[in-house]
Structure formats: C-alpha cells, structure tokens
C-alpha cells in the first residue's frame, strides 16, 4: 500500500510538471521568439513588442494571490481542473488577434489563468511532499518550466511556424493541447489526510490578512519584483536585440535556447544542494548575484562574450525560482496550510515587476541598444537587498490534505 502511494505521489508530480510545461511555459516563451514575426504581421514597434511581452503579467497582480487563496480554500485539484481548461483555450485565442489592441486583450486573458495554475501546482506539491523533499519537488516544477521555455524558444519560430503556416497556428495548437490536460486533473485523487497540519483558512480575507502580516513574505515578493521582472524582461528583449545586431534568426533563438538549457540542467543540483545544506537563502543570494552579473554584462558584451553573459544569467534562473517558492512555503507561520496564499502574495508583487520592467527597459533602447540590460541588472541587485533582509525559518511544517 505504501509503495503504491509512493508511486502515485510521483505520478502526481509528473502531471504537475507536464501541466506547467505545456499550459504555461511553452505558450509563454512562444510570444518571445515569435515577436519578430508578430511585429511584422501587425506592424508593432519595439515598445509595443515589450508591452505585449509584459502585459500578460498585469492580471497576475491579482490572480497570483486569488489563485493561491482559492487553492487554500477549495483545494488545488478543483482549481487546476478549471484553470487548465480555461488557460489552454485563452492561450489558443491569442492566435486569433487581428491587431495590436486585440492581441493585448488576448494576452491578458491568457495571463489571468497562468498564475492560478502555477500557485496551485506549488500548493499541490507542498501537500504531497514533506519539507525534506520539498526542494526536489519544487525543483521538478521548475524543470518543467525550464523545459517548456527551452522547447518553446527552440521550436516555435524556427520549426513549428513554417510547418504550421505561421505564428497564429502555432499559438492555437499550443493552447488546444494544453486544454486537454484538464481531463487527467479531473481524475486524480486528493492528497492523504495529515491530522497534524493544523486548521486551514476559513475565508479569503482571513488567509490574505494572515499572510500579509508576515514581513518575510513581503520581502520575498520585493526580491522577486527585481529578479523575475529583470529576467523576464531580458528574455523578451534578447531575441530582438540579437537580430538587430545582425545575428541570423536561428542563432538568436539558439542563444535563448542555451539560456533555458543551462537553467534546466542546474535546477536539480541547486534544489538538491539547498535540501542538503539547509541554507536556501545563502544559495539564493548567490544565484541572484550571478543573474545580475550576466544581465549587466549583456549591456556591453559582443561576440563570444554574449554567449558567456547569457550562460551566466541563465544557469541559475529556474533554480532560483525553486528556492524562492520553497522559502515562501517554509516561512514561519505559512507551511502547506497557507502555501498557496503565501506564494501567490509574493508572486503578485513579482507580477508588478514583470509588467513594468519590459516596457521601461525597452524604452531605453532608444538611447543605446544595451541600456535595457543595464537597467534590468540594477533591478536584480535591488531585489538582492530585499532578499538579504529576510530571516531564516525556524521550523518546517508538515503537509496537509486537500
């Protein structure tokens, strides 16, 4: 019985990984590498491209928090069934946009569901895996994201767009395939009951008030504001920047693919090390510092140094996100009971950075093509300051049931 339960637990994690990869990561990264094709089709300038890349994070300011709270109140399974179905359909709808305003609306609609899916994927993992394995479980989720970013960046523009007849059909196919994953989510069972978990939140307001009173969650959110906002902005601008430097489209996409490949390779080592050394904060500070250095180097790098800068910024990206989410769950007075709300609260603050950082940084390209990278590097360093102010959690909290 225990062996069957163990296999089922890892099966749930596999479904979580496939969901974040197919429904969230691949369609998200497709917008970046298809940006040149989309801009030519719809007549967009560089600032409008940055807005398309960043506007999807606007609803995340609300739905990161709302999705996390709903998962804490209703259980993540119910929320995932609905959000995966709607997220896939909304993602497909982006391929129907006929002009810039309509595309913005479609991207916003897709952005409503992606944070809800992510918050409840993390919530589900925290309920099936105890603290000693939580870093590995969250690392697997980050691997799903990194693999999705890799596949989306490598195949969307160079392979699938010519094969399927353009960027519209690529987005439609991605969305419809993702919507089908709502079916297995409707069939999974809920996590086992753990009576030691404590009482759950009784209302949306009670959950939000509880988490909002934890200073470290605010600090983690502000750290993510800088780190995630900068990295997401850099990923959206990099393919266009390299093309404008004269790089062939395939080579420019390969640079982005290398970023995600290295991120994918280093997720498990970073997560595993954090579980062993019991110092997630120190390892996270080091990771964010590497991201800041790599992003800043891109502002002046040429030739082979561009590859080095992309590698430096890329190898820590998803490992760092793993540590951010794990630290949020392990923060004192959070645990699995408030995992969705706490991670959602921090991600809601992060979403503001992911919304404003791309167009702000892109606007600096009018003065110098490398200036956006310098701006985003500074933003990452500001996030490091907030992260350094957090306290170490005193104890872990056991998992609870749905």
N, C-alpha and C positions, 0 to 999 in steps of 0.2 A: 504493500500500500504506500509506504513512504517513498519507495523507488518510483512508483507511478506518479506520485505527487511531484517528485523532483523533476521527472521528465516533462510533466505538464507545465511546471513553473518555467522551465527553459523554453518550452513551446510558446508560452505567452510572451516571453521576451523576444522571441523570433518574430512574432506577429507585430509587436511594438516597433521593432527595427524596420520591418518591411513597410509599416504604415508611415513612419516619419520620412523614410527614404522616398517612397513613391508619391505620397499625397502632399508632402511639404517641400522636401529638399529639391527633387528633380524639377518640378514646375517652377520653383522659385529661381533657381540658377538659370533656367532656360531663358528667362527675360534678359539676363545679363548678356549672354553670348549671342542672343538673337537681336540685341539692341540696335546694331548697325542695320540689319535688315528691316526691323520695325521702323527705325527712324527714316529710312529711305521710302518705305511704303506710306508712312503717314506724314512725312515732312517735318520731323521733330528736330529741334536744335539740342545742343549738349546739355543745357539746363533742363529742358523738358525730359530728356532721357534720364537725367538724375532724379527728377521728380517721379517719373514712372517707377524707377527702381526703389525710391524711398517711400512713396505714398502707401504702399501695401502695409507698412508698419504703423500707419495712422490709427486704424481700428484696434491695433494691438495694445494701444494705451489703455483701452477699456476691456478688450476681450481677453488679454492675458490674465487680468485679475478676475474678470467674470468667469472665464473658463475654469480657473483654478478653484474658485469658490463653488461653482456648480459641481465640480468633481468631488469636493469635500462633503457637500450636502447630499447629492444624489448618487454618488458612486461613479467612478470613471468609466465603467463599461457602458452605461446608458448614454453618457455624454459623447463617448467615442463613436458609437453607432451613428448618431445623428450628425456629428461634426465631420466625420469622414465622408459620409454620403454628400452632404452639402458642400464640403470643401472640394471634392472632386468635380462636382458639377460647376461650381463657381470658377474653378481653375480652367475648365474647358471653355467657359463663357468668354474668357479673355481673347480667345481666337476669333470671336465674332465682332470685335471692335472695328468700327469704320473710320474713326478719327481720334484725335488726342483726348478730348473730354470723355468720350465713351470708354476709351481704354483705361483712363484713370478710374472711372467708376467700377469697371470690371476688376481691376487690380485691387481696389478697396474691398470689394465683395469677397474676393479670394482671401484677402488679408484678415477678414473677420474670423475665418474658421481656422487658419493655420495655428495661431496661438492657443486656441482651445484644444486642438489636437495635441500640441506639444505639452501643455500643462497636465493633461490627463494621462499622457503616455508616461511622464515622470511620476505622477501620482500612482499609477498602476504599478510601476517598477518598485516604488518605495513600499508598497503593500505586499508584494510578493518576495522581496529580498530584504534581509536584515542588514543592519549597519555594516557588518564586517564584509558584506558583498555588495553594498550599495554603490561603491565607487565603480566596480566592474560592471554592474547593471547599467548605470548611467553612462559608463564608457561605451557599452554596446549601443545605446541610443545615439550617442554622438557619432559612433562609427556609421550607423545608418544614415545620419545626416551628412557625414563627410562623403560616404559612398554615393549618396544621392547627388550631392554637389558635384562630385567628380564625373559621374555619368551624365548629369545634365549639362555640364560645361563642355565635355568632350564630344558628345554625340548630337546635341540639339541642333547646332548650326551647321557643323561640317558634314554630318551624316544624315540625320533624320529630315532636316529641312529640304535638301534636294530630293530625298527619297519619297517624302510625303507630299511634296508640292508647295512648300513654303512654311513660314512661321506660324500661320494660323492653324494649319492642320496638326503641327507638332503640339501646340498647346491643347488642342481639342483631344487628341489621343491621350496625352498625359492625364488630363482631367477625367476622362471616362474610365481609364484603367484604375485610377485611384478610387473612384466612387465604388467600384466593385468590392473593395476591401471592407466595406460596411457589412458585407454578408458574414465573413468569419467572426467579426466582432459581435454580431448578434447571437452567435452560437457559443461563445466562450462562457465559462462559469466564473463566479466571483472568487476573490481570494479567500483563504481559510480564515476562520474567526480566531482572533487573538484577544483574550479577555483582559490582558494586561495593557492594552493600548490606551485605555482612558476614554473619556467621553468625547464625542465628536461635536463639531459646531452645530448649533441649533438653528441658526439663521445666517443669511448673507451678511447682514450688518454686524452680527456678533463675531463672525470669522474675520471680517475686514478690520474691525476695531482691535481684535486680539493681535493680529499680525502687524497692524500699523503702530502698535505700541512697542515694537521690538526694534531698537535703534540699528542693530546689525543688518536687518533686512533692508532698511533704507540705505545703508552704506553699500551693501552688495548691489542694490539697484543702481546707485550712482556710479559704482565701479563699472557695471555693465553698460550704463549710459555711454561711458567713454570707450570701453573696449569693443563692445558689439557694434556701436554706432560707427566707429572708425573702420573696423574690419569689413562690415557690410558695405560701407561706402567705397572702400578700396576695391572690393570685388566687383562692384558695379562699374567703376570708372576704368579699371585696369585694361579690359579688352579694347575699349575705345581709345585709350591713351596709347597703347602699343600699336594699334592700327594707324593712328595719326603719326607715330614715329616712323612709319613705313614698314612695319612688320607684316608679313603675309597673314591672312586671317587664321589659317591653320596653326601657325606658330604662336600667334597671340592667344588662341584658345588653349594651346598646349601649356603655356605659362600658367594659365588659370587651372588647368587640369593638374599640373605639378603641385600647385598650392594645396589642392584638395587631396592629392595622393599622399603627400607628406603628412597632412593633417590626419588622414585615415590611418597611416602606419603608426603614428605616435600616440593615438588615443589610448590604446590598451596599456602601453608602457607607463604613460602618465597616470592613468587611473589606478593601475596595479601598484605603482610606487606610492601613490597617495594613501592607499589602503594599508600599506606595509609600514611606512614611516610615521603615520599619524600626524602629518603636518600638511594638510591640504592648502592652508593659507600661504605658507612659505613657497610651496611649489607653484601655486597660482601666481604669486607676485613675480616669480622668476619667468613664468610663461608670458605674462602680460608685458614684462620688460622686453622680451625677445620680439613680441609683436610690434611694440612701439619702435624698436630699432629698425626692424625690417621695413615697416611702413615709411619711416623717415628717410631711410636710405633710397627708397624708390624716387624720392623727390629730386635726387641728383644723379642717380645711377644711370649708366649707359652700357650697352653691350652685355658682356657676361655678368657684370655686377647686378643687372636687373634680375637675372636668374637667382643670384645669391640673395638678393633682398626679398624676392618672393618666397624663397625657401625659408628664410629666417622668420618671416611673418607667418608663414603657413603651417609650419610643423607643430605649432602649439595651439592653433585655433580651436579645434574641437576638443582637445584635451582640456583646455582652459574652460570651455563651456561645461564640460563634465564636472570640473571642480566647483564652478560657480553653483550649479544646481545642487550638487551634493552638499556643499556648505550651507545652502539655504535650508535644505531638509534637516540637517544636523544642528542647526542653530538652536540654542536653548529656547524652550517653550514652543517649538514648532513640531518636529517629528512627523510621522506619517499622517497624524490627525489633521494637521494644518499644512501639509506638504503642498497641496495644490494652490492654496491661497498665498502661501509664502513665496513660492516660486513665481506665481502669477503676479504678485505685487512687485517683486524685483524686475520681472520681465516687462511689466507695464512702464516702469521708469525707463528701462532699456529701450522700449519701443519709441519713446520720445527722441532719444539719440539717433535711432535708426531712421526716424522720419526726417529730422532736421539736418543731420550730418551730410547726407549725399548732396542735396542741392546747395548747401552752404559751401562745401568743399569744391563742388564742380564749378561754382561761380568764380572761384579764384583762378580757374584755368584761363580766364580772360587776361590775367596779368602774367602768368607763367604756367606752362603745362604741368610742371611738377609741384606747384604750390599746394594743390589739394592734398597730396600725400603728407606734406609738412604739417598742415592743419590737423589732419587725422592722427598723426603721430603725437602731437601735443594733446589731443583729446584723450588718447590712450594713457598718456602719462598722468593726466588729471584723474583718470579712473584708478590708477595705481595708488594715488594718495588716499582715496576713499577706502580702498581695499586694505591698506595698511592700518587703518583705524579700527577695523573690526576686531572683535575678541574671539578667542578660541572657545568652541562649545565645550561645556563641562562633561556632558554625557550624551550617549546615543539613546534613541527612543525606539522601542520595538514596533513591528509592523502591526497594522490593524486590518480588519476586514472591510469589504465594500459596504 
